[in-house]
């Protein structure tokens, strides 16, 4: 149950699809006098707790922005550490996620990632492909504009006539094919932008930008985000 003093679960309208931009890990590490990779390690630990809570809330779809196409600009050491942590996270958590009925999906260009990480992701996708309780999408080597360009290239390659292209068909060519649009997008760390994340899928999304750095974004902070969402009126242009 959502632990808020102003609402109970029955009067909180929960989002069907939550997307999260995980931000603030390096600043968290700096605040604690730690190297940046410790911030990323703390982020993974917190991610486990948040995902467990979201499954308890019966959120059907969760999408995480873990590594963008722009993150390759970071130092080679930091990128290497990030990929190692992602690989470790998959290896350690996949059994539990599978038990919880979580289906994993990957969003982005898989073939550009290190071979070991590709194998870890592919193994996780195969193991969980028949689960139905939650769909957890991991955006790794993902960019919203790249996704749209890749979709256009596939449409051209498949010889689709321009007259036959509508929003439904175009959506089926995106990495997120079959997923509903995002209801609530959370970006931690106080930044007020979406940074090339789910460009097509967030046109009517509600945004929530807390100042809390991701490693400190606990269950109480999740509750605040869910409550904020439930208090908004979504008109979808109407």
C-alpha positions in Angstrom: 0.0 0.0 0.0 1.2 3.5 -0.8 2.5 4.9 2.5 1.2 8.5 2.3 -0.6 10.4 5.0 -2.9 12.1 2.5 -4.1 9.2 0.4 -4.7 5.5 0.5 -4.2 3.1 -2.3 -7.9 3.1 -3.2 -7.9 6.8 -4.0 -4.5 7.0 -5.7 -4.8 6.4 -9.5 -1.6 4.6 -10.4 0.2 4.9 -13.7 0.3 1.9 -16.0 3.7 2.7 -17.4 6.5 4.5 -15.5 9.8 5.6 -17.1 12.7 6.6 -14.9 15.8 8.6 -15.9 18.3 7.6 -13.2 20.4 10.7 -12.5 22.6 12.1 -9.8 24.8 9.1 -9.1 28.1 10.9 -9.6 26.9 13.9 -7.5 25.8 11.6 -4.8 29.3 10.0 -4.7 31.0 13.4 -4.6 28.8 14.5 -1.7 29.9 11.4 0.2 33.6 11.8 -0.7 33.6 8.7 -2.9 34.8 7.9 -6.4 32.1 8.1 -9.1 31.8 4.4 -9.5 30.6 4.1 -5.9 27.7 6.3 -6.9 26.8 4.0 -9.7 27.1 1.0 -7.3 24.7 2.7 -4.8 22.4 3.4 -7.7 22.2 -0.3 -8.5 21.5 -1.2 -4.9 18.7 1.4 -4.8 17.3 0.2 -8.1 16.7 -3.2 -6.6 14.6 -1.7 -3.8 12.6 0.6 -6.0 11.8 -2.2 -8.5 10.7 -4.5 -5.7 8.3 -1.7 -4.4 6.9 -1.1 -7.9 6.1 -4.7 -8.3 4.3 -4.6 -5.0 2.3 -1.7 -6.3 1.4 -3.8 -9.4 2.8 -1.3 -11.9 2.6 -3.1 -15.2 5.3 -1.4 -17.2 8.6 0.1 -16.0 11.3 1.5 -18.3 14.7 2.5 -17.1 17.2 4.8 -18.8 20.5 3.2 -17.9 22.9 4.2 -20.6 22.3 6.6 -23.4 23.9 6.9 -26.8 25.5 10.1 -25.5 27.0 8.4 -22.5 29.8 7.0 -24.7 31.4 10.5 -24.3 32.3 9.7 -20.7 35.7 8.4 -19.7 36.5 4.9 -20.9 37.0 3.8 -17.3 33.6 5.0 -16.2 31.9 3.4 -19.2 33.6 0.1 -18.4 32.5 0.3 -14.8 28.9 1.0 -15.8 28.8 -1.9 -18.1 30.3 -4.2 -15.5 27.7 -3.1 -13.0 24.9 -3.7 -15.5 26.2 -7.2 -16.2 26.6 -8.0 -12.5 23.1 -6.6 -11.8 21.6 -8.9 -14.5 23.5 -11.9 -13.3 22.5 -11.4 -9.7 18.9 -10.2 -10.0 17.5 -12.1 -13.0 16.5 -15.2 -11.0 14.5 -13.1 -8.5 13.0 -11.0 -11.2 11.9 -14.2 -13.0 10.3 -15.5 -9.8 8.4 -12.2 -9.5 7.0 -12.7 -13.0 9.0 -9.8 -14.6 9.6 -9.9 -18.3 12.7 -8.0 -19.4 13.1 -6.1 -22.7 16.1 -4.3 -24.1 15.7 -0.9 -25.8 18.6 0.4 -27.9 21.4 -0.9 -30.2 22.4 -4.2 -28.5 25.1 -5.1 -31.1 27.2 -2.0 -30.1 27.6 -3.1 -26.5 30.4 -5.3 -25.1 30.0 -8.9 -25.9 29.7 -10.0 -22.3 26.9 -7.5 -21.6 25.2 -8.6 -24.8 25.2 -12.2 -23.6 23.9 -11.2 -20.2 21.1 -9.2 -21.7 20.1 -11.9 -24.2 20.1 -14.5 -21.5 17.8 -12.4 -19.3 15.4 -11.7 -22.2 15.2 -15.4 -23.0 14.7 -16.5 -19.4 11.9 -14.1 -18.7 10.2 -13.9 -22.1 7.0 -15.7 -21.0 6.4 -13.6 -17.8 3.4 -11.4 -17.6 3.3 -9.6 -14.2 5.5 -6.7 -15.2 7.5 -5.7 -18.3 10.8 -4.1 -17.3 12.5 -2.4 -20.2 16.2 -1.6 -19.9 17.3 1.3 -22.2 21.0 0.6 -22.7 22.8 2.3 -25.6 19.5 4.1 -26.3 18.6 7.4 -27.8 15.2 8.7 -28.7 16.3 10.2 -32.0 18.3 7.1 -32.9 15.2 5.0 -32.3 13.2 7.1 -34.7 15.9 7.0 -37.3 16.2 3.2 -37.0 12.5 2.9 -37.4 12.5 5.0 -40.6 15.4 2.9 -42.0 13.5 -0.3 -41.3 10.4 1.1 -43.0 12.4 2.0 -46.1 14.2 -1.3 -46.1 10.9 -3.2 -45.9 9.5 -1.2 -48.8 6.6 0.2 -46.8 4.6 2.7 -48.9 4.5 6.2 -47.4 0.7 6.3 -47.8 0.4 3.2 -45.5 2.4 4.8 -42.6 0.3 5.9 -39.7 1.1 6.3 -36.0 0.2 2.7 -35.2 2.4 1.3 -37.9 5.3 3.6 -37.1 5.1 2.7 -33.4 5.4 -1.0 -34.4 8.8 -0.3 -35.9 10.2 1.4 -32.7 12.3 -0.4 -30.0 9.2 -0.2 -27.8 6.8 -2.0 -30.2 3.9 -3.4 -28.2 4.5 -1.2 -25.1 2.0 1.4 -24.1 3.0 5.1 -24.1 4.5 6.4 -20.9 2.1 7.7 -18.2 4.7 9.1 -15.7 8.3 10.0 -16.4 10.5 10.5 -13.3 13.9 12.1 -13.5 15.8 12.3 -10.3 18.6 14.8 -9.5 16.8 18.1 -10.2 17.5 18.4 -14.0 14.4 19.5 -16.0 14.9 17.8 -19.3 14.3 14.4 -20.8 17.7 14.0 -22.5 16.7 12.2 -25.7 14.6 9.6 -23.8 11.5 8.0 -25.3 10.9 11.0 -27.6 7.9 9.5 -29.5 6.4 7.8 -26.4 6.2 10.7 -24.0 4.1 13.3 -26.0 1.3 13.1 -23.3 3.4 11.9 -20.4 3.2 13.5 -17.0 6.7 14.6 -15.8 8.0 14.5 -12.2 11.4 16.1 -11.5 12.5 15.8 -7.8 15.7 17.2 -6.6 16.5 13.9 -4.8 19.6 12.2 -6.2 18.9 8.7 -7.4 20.7 6.7 -4.7 18.4 8.5 -2.1 15.2 8.1 -4.1 13.6 5.6 -1.7 10.0 4.2 -1.3 8.8 7.4 0.3 10.0 9.4 -2.7 8.3 6.9 -5.0 5.1 7.5 -3.1 5.4 11.2 -3.6 5.7 10.7 -7.3 2.7 8.4 -7.5 0.6 10.7 -5.4 1.6 13.7 -7.6 0.5 11.7 -10.7 -2.8 10.7 -9.2 -3.7 14.4 -8.5 -3.3 15.5 -12.2 -6.0 15.7 -14.8 -5.0 14.1 -18.1 -7.0 15.5 -21.0 -4.8 14.3 -23.9 -5.6 17.4 -25.9 -9.3 17.3 -25.2 
